[in-house]
């Protein structure tokens, strides 16, 4: 490994499953502000508020969701047994909605809500836990070309690549018809990304269908407070400790931290960072790193570590290549990379040291087409979950001990993978007065301070 400077999870339990508890599309009164927000659509079949029975569990019940050709499958994260299979035509993409229960499925009509059927209801100093049969809700966010989904601190932000529309809603209210709290439309249509911070600042990518160029940052009143056009090929985002945000570029990255945009420059003329993984436990963001601009498919063997405190980039050499679905973070901020050598590589982000390589499965090669199923990694409750489409197998790895503590052969060929905790999600706190934050930073120059596919 070359460094270049520039016990099984205790939260996992299995419980009996109950009947479906549907998400209900509620009717509400509209106002002028509501009419300005993108609409929330329902299927032709009317939603119902008929009461159904759910099963109470002793503790949280994490679940996993995978896509396969023609549908979705929900697994118990402890036993890895299939809870439910749901037919859904098309090439579907999935992202956790941020409420600990729901998954947003990017379909041909928008972002549809999948109720994974596991949740918590806080009650004083404790919570009650429930499970139910997973189901596709009769609720969706309309989008002509659904793109990035970013869940952060109780708010979820959606980007429509066909219109440039951005929608923000309270993560815990994903099933509420009046859940959209903010709307923004980018000046030009592009494959973009957006994220809202806890004080209402909104970071949005900038560009056109031909060239993505940078980011703009707005306050709660949509007044621009920072920007940068020094990010060719904008792609992806990650939030680190203290709400520092990293946006990938073809020549490095942008860091937005402490109200300032900083440019991180790659050591190569073309040094693309297009996929990132952040952690609230670490100020350092893990990213991929590609340096061959002419490659039809580059299989990189280096990853990037971007320190949001200093806007510095460190490259770490790995024993193998990896793909855009190979990056993850442990609960303590460990940087995780699933290699094509079949091992889960664990990196200390502070030192850039490869601390452990955990053998998980056989070696594999990244397919040339990004839509083709390849191994995927997601992290949930102290474990790394890894799929192997070639054998239809899913593995559970304890990140701290390195133990592969479970594996199951699936009935379908897995493609995308995500998980829900079954715990109560973070409750969003809105900021009533954005001006107080602007006043705190009056006099700062909020410009740069420098002298869905991968």
Secondary structure, 3 states (H helix, E strand, C coil): CCEEECCCCCCCCCCCCCCCCCCCCCCCCCCHHHHCCCCEECCCCCCCCCCCCCEEECCCCCEEEEEECCEEEEEECCCCCEEEEEECCCCCEEEECCCCCEEEEEECCEEEEEECCEEEEEECCEEEEEECCCEEEEEEEECCCEEEEEEECCEEEEEECCCCEEEEEEHHHCCCCCCEEEEEECCCCCCCCEEECCCCCEEEEEECCCCEEEEEEECCCCCEEEEECCCCCCEEEEECHHHCEEEEECEEEEEEECCEEEEEECCCCCEECCCEECCCCCCEEEEECECCCCCCCCCCCEEEEEECCCCEEEEEECCCCEEEEEEEECCCCCEEEEECCCEEEEEECCCCEEEEEEECCCCCCCCCCCCCCCCCEEEECCEEEEEECCCCEEEEEECCCCCEEEEEECCCCCCCEEEECCCCCCCCCCCCCCHHHHHHCCCCCCEECCCCCC
